[in-house]
Amino acid sequence: MRFVEKVKANILWIGIIVSVALFALYASPLSKGNVWVDTNAMLEVGRAWTHGYMPYRDVFEQRGPLMFFYFFVANLISEHGYIGLFFVEVLNLIGIWVVVTKLLNKVANPIMNKALATFLVATFVLSRAFEYGGSPEEFATFWTLLGILMAYRFLDEARTPQIIRLGVGFGLAIAAVFLIKYTLLGALIGVTLVVGLVGIARRFQETVAVWWDGAWCVRHY
């Protein structure tokens, strides 16, 4: 029920994302089709998998196994055309929107963060980096942002069980990006290092403040 309530509360933003996807994605029912060779090759690998052929053993394409799984799911939804891929891409975009919204909750006005997150997702879809859709970069973006969110939340967490959950989530994000395209790990690792340095600097300041207060109390009492 909570999931349904959250969907209803964000139906406007989800509707905007779906609308942009309908007009921008090459897998959209409104499009003539995706002409990118890589995407069509991956669709064939996913289709072969649904018929019992195993990736890497019976069919091969230069992508990671998680990419095969995305296109396997797309073919489970529909083996004909690009409808299945469209649904997978839209769900991925909504996932990116959710993570971006949570990241912006840390730095932006709560009233504006959903609108800004929607704008950023729409810009992502319309950017040249998006290619024709169905690229490793498209799906790795969700996991990269999720890993950054886990690392960022780690800075404010002191409870051991929650820290363990964040660590598992971060490890899952690292593994997912690696299994999509390992060369895309650089962004996640780089941002995580920056977040880690910020956390170390914050803890150092807190420690110095405690020592200073202690020294002041000893001196005056």
MIDREN-37835 format. One record per atom (N, C-alpha, C, CB): residue in one letter; x, y, z. Coordinates in steps of 0.05 Angstrom, whole numbers, plus 32768, in hexadecimal, padded with zeros to 4 digits. Atoms other than C-alpha are relative to their C-alpha. Glycine has a CB too. Layout:
// MIDREN-37835
aXYZ
...
//
This chain:
// MIDREN-37835
m80117FE88000
m800080008000
m801180198000
m7FED80008018
r7FEF7FE88000
r80398030800F
r800B80067FE4
r80177FFC8014
f7FF67FFD801B
f805480247FC9
f7FEB800E7FEF
f80087FE57FF4
v80167FF48010
v801080357FAA
v7FFC801D8008
v7FE67FF18004
e80037FE47FF7
e800B80747FD5
e801680127FF6
e7FFF8001801F
k7FEA7FF0800A
k8050808B7FC0
k7FFD80057FE2
k801B7FF18005
v80047FFC801C
v803F80807F77
v7FEB80167FFB
v7FF77FE57FF2
k80157FEC8002
k7FFF80A97F7F
k800A801C8006
k7FE87FF98012
a7FF67FE67FF7
a802580E07FA3
a8013800C7FEB
a800F7FFD801A
n7FEC7FF68014
n805880E57F69
n7FF77FFB7FE4
n801A7FF28005
i800A8007801A
i802A80D57F2F
i800680167FEB
i7FE27FFB8001
l7FFA7FEA8012
l8036811A7F10
l801C7FFD7FF4
l7FFD801B800E
w7FE480028009
w808281117F0D
w80047FE77FF0
w801380018018
i7FFD80198010
i807D80C97EF5
i7FF380047FE5
i7FF27FE9800F
g800D7FFA8019
g804C80E07EC0
g801180107FED
g7FE6800E8004
i7FEE7FF08011
i807D81147EA7
i80177FEF7FF5
i800B80188010
i7FEA80118009
i80B580E17EA3
i7FF77FED7FEA
i800C7FF08018
v800B80128014
v808A80B07E7D
v7FFA800F7FE6
v7FE67FF2800B
s80067FF08017
s807480E77E4E
s801980077FF0
s7FF1801A8007
v7FE77FFA800D
v80BB80FC7E3F
v800B7FE77FF3
v8015800B8015
a7FF78019800B
a80CD80B37E35
a7FF17FF97FE6
a7FFE7FEA8014
l801080068018
l809480AA7E03
l800A800F7FE8
l7FE380068006
f7FF87FF08017
f80AE80E27DD8
f801E7FFF7FFA
f7FF7801C8004
a7FE37FFE8004
a80F980DA7DE2
a800D7FE57FFC
a800C800D8018
l7FF3801A8003
l8109808F7DE7
l7FFA7FF47FE5
l7FF67FED8016
y8003800E801A
y811580697DA7
y7FF17FE68003
y801B7FFC7FF3
a801080197FFB
a80F4802C7DC7
a7FE380068004
a800B7FF18018
s801B7FF87FFB
s80B480547DD1
s7FED7FF67FEA
s7FFE801E8002
p801480088014
p8074803C7DAF
p7FFB80167FEB
p7FE57FF9800D
l80037FEA8012
l807380817D8E
l801780037FEC
l7FFC801A800F
s7FE87FFE8011
s80B780767D6E
s7FFF7FEA7FEA
s801A7FFD8011
k7FFF80148016
k80C680517D2D
k80127FE88008
k800B800D7FE7
g7FEE80167FF8
g80F980267D53
g801C800A8006
g80017FEA7FEB
n7FE57FFA7FF9
n813F80257D6E
n80147FF57FEB
n80077FF5801C
v7FEF80088016
v817380247D37
v801D7FFA8009
v800180167FEA
w7FE580057FF6
w81B0801C7D65
w80067FE38000
w8002800C801D
v7FF8801C8003
v81D47FDC7D55
v80037FF2801B
v801A7FFD7FF0
d7FFB800C7FE5
d81E97FCF7D9E
d7FE67FF8800E
d801080138011
t801A80067FF2
t81A27FD37DB9
t7FF27FE87FF3
t7FEE80197FFF
n800D8016800E
n81877FA47D84
n800F7FE68005
n7FFF80057FE2
a7FF180187FFA
a81C07F737D91
a7FF97FF6801C
a801E80067FFE
m800780087FE5
m81B07F737DDB
m7FE37FF58002
m800280188013
l801B800B8001
l81667F687DCC
l80017FE37FF6
l7FEE80117FEE
e7FFD801B800A
e817A7F2B7DA4
e800B7FED8015
e80117FFF7FE7
v7FF580117FEA
v81A47F107DDE
v7FEA7FFA8014
v8018800E800D
g801680047FED
g81697F1B7E0D
g7FEB7FEE7FF5
g7FF4801A8008
r80148011800D
r81397EFA7DDC
r800A7FE38000
r7FFA80097FE4
a7FF5801B8000
a81687EBE7DD5
a7FFF7FF3801B
a801D80007FF5
w8001800A7FE4
w816B7EB87E21
w7FE57FF58007
w800980168013
t801C80087FFA
t811F7EB37E25
t7FFA7FE57FF2
t7FEC80157FF8
h80048019800E
h81247E787DF5
h80137FEA8008
h800280047FE2
g7FEE80157FF5
g81577E527E1E
g801D80017FF9
g7FF67FE67FF8
y7FE37FFC8006
y81987E6A7E00
y800D80108015
y8003800D7FE4
m7FF27FF37FEA
m81CB7E7F7E33
m801480157FF6
m800F7FEB8012
p7FEC7FEB8007
p81F27EC17E2E
p801C7FF68006
p7FFA801A800F
y7FE480087FFE
y823D7EB77E25
y80057FE47FF6
y800A8004801C
r7FFC801C8009
r82337E6D7E16
r7FF67FFD7FE3
r7FF37FEC8013
d800D8003801A
d82037E6F7DDB
d7FFF80197FEF
d7FE47FF58003
v80007FE6800D
v81FF7EB97DCA
v80128013800F
v7FE2800B7FFE
f7FED7FEE7FF3
f822F7EF17DD7
f7FFD801C7FF5
f801D7FF67FFB
e7FFF7FE48007
e82317F3D7DD7
e8012800D8015
e7FE3800E7FFF
q7FEC7FF47FEF
q82647F6B7DF6
q7FF580118017
q801380117FF0
r800C7FF27FE9
r823B7F7E7E33
r80027FEE8019
r7FE380087FFB
g8000800F7FE7
g82397F6A7E7C
g7FE67FEF8004
g800480128017
p801780117FFC
p82097F347E95
p7FE7800E800A
p80077FEA8014
l80187FF27FF6
l81DB7F667EB8
l7FF2800D7FE8
l800780148015
m800D7FF58018
m81CF7F877E74
m7FEF7FEB7FF2
m8015800B7FED
f80108016800B
f81B97F437E5A
f7FE67FFD800F
f80107FE68000
f801880047FEF
f81887F3E7E94
f7FEB80167FFA
f80078001801D
y80137FEA8007
y81697F837E84
y7FF17FF97FE6
y800F801B7FFD
f800D8006801A
f815C7F6D7E3C
f7FF17FE58001
f801580007FEA
f801080197FFC
f81457F287E53
f7FE48008800B
f800F7FED8014
v801A7FF77FF5
v810F7F4B7E7D
v7FF0800E7FEA
v800580138018
a800E7FF28016
a80FE7F787E41
a7FF27FEC7FED
a801480117FF0
n800C80148011
n80F27F3A7E17
n7FEA7FF0800E
n80157FED7FF5
l8016800E7FF1
l80C87F197E4E
l7FE680117FFE
l80087FFC801D
i80187FEE8002
i809A7F567E4A
i7FF57FFF7FE4
i8008801D8007
s80098002801C
s80977F547DFE
s80187FF97FEE
s7FF4801B7FF7
e7FEB80098013
e80C07F2F7DCA
e7FFF800F7FE6
e7FFF7FE37FFB
h80057FF38019
h80A57F5A7D92
h8005801E8002
h7FE47FFA7FF5
g7FFB7FE38000
g80C17FA07D84
g800F80088019
g7FE6800F7FFF
y7FF07FF47FEB
y80DB7FCC7DBB
y7FEF80078019
y800D801A7FF6
i80117FF97FE9
i80A07FD07DEC
i800C7FF7801A
i7FE47FF37FFC
g7FF4800A7FE7
g80C37FA57E20
g801780118009
g80097FE37FFC
l7FE97FEF7FFA
l81027FCF7E1C
l7FF6801B800A
l801280047FE8
f800B7FE77FF7
f80D7800E7E23
f7FF87FFF801D
f7FE880087FEE
f800880037FE4
f80B97FF57E64
f80187FFF8013
f7FEE7FE78004
v7FE880037FEF
v80FD7FE27E80
v800E801C8002
v80147FEB7FF4
e7FF37FE67FFF
e811A80277E6D
e7FF080138011
e8003800B7FE4
v80117FEE7FF0
v80DF804C7E8D
v80037FFA801D
v7FE27FFE7FF7
l7FFC80077FE4
l80E680257ECE
l801C80098009
l7FFD7FE18003
n7FE57FF77FF9
n813180347ECD
n8000801F8005
n80147FF87FEA
l80017FE37FFD
l8122807F7EC4
l7FF280088019
l7FF2800C7FE8
i800E7FFB7FE7
i80F0807E7EFD
i80127FFA8018
i7FE67FF08002
g7FEC80067FEB
g8125805C7F28
g801480168003
g800D7FE67FFA
i7FED7FEA7FFF
i815780927F16
i7FF38019800D
i800A80087FE3
w800E7FE97FF4
w812380C77F28
w7FFE7FFD801E
w7FE480037FF3
v800380047FE3
v811780A87F6C
v801A8005800F
v7FF67FE38006
v7FE57FFC7FF3
v816280A67F7D
v8008801D7FFF
v80157FEE7FF2
v7FF87FE48002
v816E80EC7F63
v7FF080118014
v7FFC800B7FE4
t80117FF27FEC
t813381057F8E
t800B7FFD801C
t7FE47FF67FFE
k7FF580057FE5
k815280E57FCC
k801A800E8003
k80037FE28004
l7FE77FF17FFE
l819681047FBC
l7FFB801D8004
l80117FFB7FE7
l80067FE47FFE
l817781487FB3
l7FF38008801B
l7FED80087FE9
n800B7FFB7FE5
n815381417FF6
n8015800A8013
n7FF27FE7800B
k7FEA7FF97FEF
k8198814B8014
k800A801D7FFC
k80177FED7FFC
v7FF47FE78007
v81A9818B7FF0
v7FEC80167FF6
v80157FFC7FEB
a80127FED800D
a816B81AB7FD2
a7FE680048011
a7FF87FF67FE4
n801A7FFC7FF3
n812881C77FE8
n7FED7FE97FFB
n7FF3801B7FF6
p801180178004
p80F9818C7FF4
p7FE980057FEC
p7FF57FF7801A
i80167FF98012
i80C281B07FCD
i80087FFF7FE3
i7FF4801B8007
m7FF67FFE801C
m80ED81B87F8F
m800F7FE77FF7
m801180187FFD
n7FEE80158009
n811681787F8F
n7FF47FED7FEC
n80097FF08018
k800D80128013
k80E2814D7F6B
k7FFF800C7FE4
k7FE47FF98009
a80007FF2801A
a80DB81817F34
a801B80007FF3
a7FF5801D8003
l7FE57FFF800B
l812681887F2D
l80097FE47FF8
l8013800B8016
a7FF9801B8007
a812F813C7F2D
a7FF37FF87FE5
a7FF77FEC8016
t800E80058019
t80FB81377EF5
t800D800E7FE9
t7FE280098002
f7FF27FF28015
f811F816C7ECD
f801A7FF37FF9
f8005801D8009
l7FE6800D8005
l816281487ED5
l7FFC7FE67FF1
l800E7FFB801B
v80058019800E
v814481067EBF
v7FF980057FE3
v7FEA7FF0800E
a80087FF8801B
a812481277E82
a801880097FF0
a7FEB80168000
t7FE77FF7800D
t816781487E71
t80117FE87FF9
t800F80138012
f7FF180198004
f818981047E78
f7FF67FF17FE7
f7FFF7FEE8019
v800C800F8016
v815980E47E47
v8005800F7FE5
v7FE17FFD8004
l7FFD7FF08019
l8161811D7E14
l801D80057FF9
l7FF1801A8003
s7FE47FF98005
s81AD81217E1A
s800C7FED7FEB
s80107FFD801A
r7FF3800F8015
r81DC81087DE4
r800D7FE6800C
r801680107FF2
a7FF480187FF3
a81FC80D87E17
a7FED7FE98002
a800A8008801C
f801480147FFE
f81BB80B27E18
f80007FED7FE8
f7FE5800C8004
e8000800F8019
e81C880997DD1
e7FE37FFB7FF7
e800F7FE58003
y801B80078009
y818B80747DB6
y7FF07FF28016
y80027FEF7FE7
g800D800E7FEA
g817980557DF9
g80097FE38001
g7FE280027FFC
g7FF8801B7FFD
g818880117E15
g801E7FFC8003
g7FF77FF07FE9
s7FE380017FFD
s81D280217E21
s80087FF8801C
s800D801B7FF8
p7FF680067FE5
p81FC80097E5C
p800080188012
p801C7FF37FFF
e7FFF7FE77FF0
e820580517E72
e7FE48007800B
e800A80177FEF
e801B7FFA7FF7
e81B980597E77
e7FF97FF08019
e7FEC7FFA7FEA
f800780117FE9
f81B0801E7EA7
f801380038017
f7FFE7FE37FF7
a7FEC7FFD7FEB
a81F180297ECD
a7FFB801A8010
a801C7FFF7FF5
t80057FE67FF3
t81DA80707EDE
t7FF07FFC801A
t7FF180137FEE
f801080057FE8
f81A680567F0F
f80117FF58016
f7FE97FEC7FFA
w7FEF800D7FEB
w81D880297F34
w80168013800A
w800C7FE77FF5
t7FEB7FED7FF8
t820D805F7F34
t7FF580148015
t800C800F7FE8
l800C7FED7FEE
l81DE80917F54
l7FF77FF3801B
l7FE7800D7FF3
l8008800E7FE8
l81C5805D7F85
l80187FFC8013
l7FF37FE47FF9
g7FE880037FF1
g820C804F7F9B
g80098019800E
g80177FF57FEF
i7FF97FE67FF5
i821980997FA5
i7FED80078017
i7FFE80167FEA
l80147FFB7FEA
l81D9809E7FCF
l80087FF08019
l7FE47FF97FF7
m7FF880107FE9
m81F080647FFB
m8018800B800E
m80067FE37FF6
a7FE87FF47FF4
a823480848005
a7FFA801A800F
a801580057FEA
y80077FE67FF3
y821580C88015
y7FF17FFB801A
y7FEF80107FEC
r800F80067FE7
r81E580AA8048
r80127FF58016
r7FE97FEC7FFA
f7FED800C7FEC
f821F80868069
f800C80158012
f80167FF17FF1
l7FF37FEA7FF0
l823A80CA8080
l7FEF80078018
l800380187FEE
d80127FF77FEA
d81FD80D780AC
d7FF67FE98011
d7FE9800F7FF4
e800A80177FF2
e81F3809180C6
e80137FF68016
e7FFB7FE97FEC
a7FEF800A7FE9
a820B8077810A
a7FF77FE58009
a7FFE80148016
r800A801A7FF7
r81E080398114
r800C7FE97FF0
r7FE17FFF7FFE
t7FF28016800D
t82057FF98104
t7FEF7FF07FEC
t800B7FED8014
p8011800E8014
p81CA7FD380E3
p7FFC800F7FE7
p7FE57FF9800D
q80057FF08018
q81BC800D80B5
q801980037FEF
q7FF5801C8008
i7FE67FFE800F
i8206801480A3
i80047FE77FF0
i801780058014
i7FFD8019800E
i82077FCB8090
i7FEE80007FE7
i7FF97FE88012
r80137FFF8017
r81C97FD58063
r800B80127FEA
r7FE580098009
l7FF57FED8014
l81EA80118042
l80187FF47FF2
l8008801B800E
g7FE9800D800C
g82297FE98037
g7FF87FEB7FEC
g80117FF38016
v800A80148013
v82027FB08017
v7FF5800E7FE7
v7FEA7FEF800D
g800B7FF18017
g81DD7FE37FEB
g8016800B7FEE
g7FEE8016800A
f7FEA7FF5800F
f821E80047FD6
f800F7FE97FF1
f8014800E8013
g7FF38017800E
g823E7FC07FC6
g7FEF7FF67FE9
g80047FEA8014
l801280088015
l82017FAE7F9D
l800280137FE8
l7FE37FFE800A
a7FFE7FED8016
a82077FEE7F75
a801B7FFD7FF1
a7FFF801D800C
i7FE68005800D
i82527FE27F68
i7FFE7FE77FEE
i80167FFC8016
a80028019800F
a82437F9A7F52
a7FEF80047FE7
a7FF47FEA8011
a80127FFC8017
a820A7FB17F24
a800E800F7FEA
a7FE6800E8009
v7FF17FF18015
v82347FE57F00
v80157FEF7FF3
v800C801A800D
f7FEC8011800A
f826C7FB37EF9
f7FF47FEB7FEC
f800F7FF18016
l800C80158011
l823D7F7F7EDB
l7FF1800C7FE8
l7FEC7FF08010
i800B7FF28018
i82217FB37EAA
i801780077FED
i7FF080198008
k7FE87FF98010
k82637FD07E92
k8015800B8014
k7FF980167FEA
y7FED7FFA7FEA
y829F7FD17EC1
y800E801A7FFC
y80147FEA8002
t7FF27FE78004
t82BE800E7EA0
t7FF08018800A
t800680047FE2
l80117FEA7FF6
l828480387EBB
l80028003801F
l7FE37FFB7FF9
l7FFD7FFE7FE3
l829A802D7F04
l800E80198009
l80107FE8800A
g7FF07FE87FF9
g82C7806B7F02
g7FF08016800E
g800D800B7FE8
a80117FEA7FF5
a828F809D7F10
a7FF87FF9801D
a7FE880057FEF
l800980087FE5
l827480767F4C
l801780008014
l7FF37FE57FFF
i7FE980017FEE
i82B9806A7F6A
i800A801C8006
i80167FEF7FF4
g7FF67FE57FFD
g82CE80B27F5F
g7FEF80118013
g8002800E7FE6
v80127FF17FEF
v829180D17F7F
v80007FF5801D
v7FE380007FF5
t7FFF800D7FE6
t8294809F7FB8
t801880088010
t7FFF7FE17FFE
l7FE77FF77FF3
l82DC80B37FC7
l7FFC801C800B
l80177FFE7FED
v80057FE47FF7
v82C780FC7FCB
v7FEE80008018
v7FF380117FE9
v801280027FE9
v828D80EB7FF9
v800F7FF58019
v7FE87FEE7FF9
g7FF1800B7FE9
g82BC80C18024
g80138015800C
g80107FE97FF6
l7FEE7FEB7FF6
l82EE80FB8029
l7FF080158010
l800F800D7FE9
v80117FED7FF1
v82B5812A803E
v7FF97FF4801B
v7FE780067FEF
g8007800D7FE7
g82A080F78073
g801780008013
g7FF77FE57FFB
i7FE980007FEE
i82E780F1808E
i8006801C800B
i80197FF67FF0
a7FFB7FE47FF8
a82EF813D8090
a7FEB80088016
a7FFE80137FE9
r80157FFA7FED
r82AC814280B5
r80057FF3801B
r7FE47FF87FF6
r7FFA800E7FE7
r82BF810D80E9
r8018800C800D
r80047FE27FFA
f7FE87FF47FF5
f8303812E80F2
f7FF8801B800F
f801580067FEB
q80097FE77FF4
q82E181728100
q7FF17FFA801A
q7FEF80107FED
e800F80077FE8
e82B281518132
e80137FF78016
e7FEB7FEA7FFA
t7FED800A7FEC
t82EC812E8155
t80108018800C
t80137FEC7FF4
v7FF17FE97FF7
v8314816F8159
v7FEF80118012
v800B80117FE8
a80127FEF7FF0
a82D781948174
a7FFD7FF3801C
a7FE580027FF3
v8003800D7FE6
v82CF815F81AB
v801980048011
v7FFA7FE27FFC
w7FE67FFC7FF1
w8319816381BE
w8003801D800A
w80177FF97FEE
w7FFE7FE47FF8
w831681AF81BF
w7FEE80068017
w7FF980127FE8
d80127FFC7FE9
d82D981AF81EC
d800A7FF48019
d7FE47FF57FF9
g7FF5800E7FE8
g82F9817D821A
g8018800F800C
g80097FE47FF8
a7FE87FF17FF7
a833A81A5821D
a7FF7801A800E
a801280067FE9
w800B7FE77FF4
w831281E5822C
w7FF57FFB801C
w7FEB800C7FEE
c800C80067FE5
c82EC81C38265
c80167FFA8014
c7FED7FE87FFE
v7FEA80067FED
v832C81A88284
v800F80198009
v80147FEC7FF2
r7FF17FE77FFA
r834E81EC8280
r7FF180128013
r8006800F7FE6
h800F7FEC7FF0
h8315821382A0
h7FF47FF38019
h7FEA800B7FF0
y800C800C7FE8
y82FE81E082D4
y80157FF0800F
y7FE87FEF7FF9
//
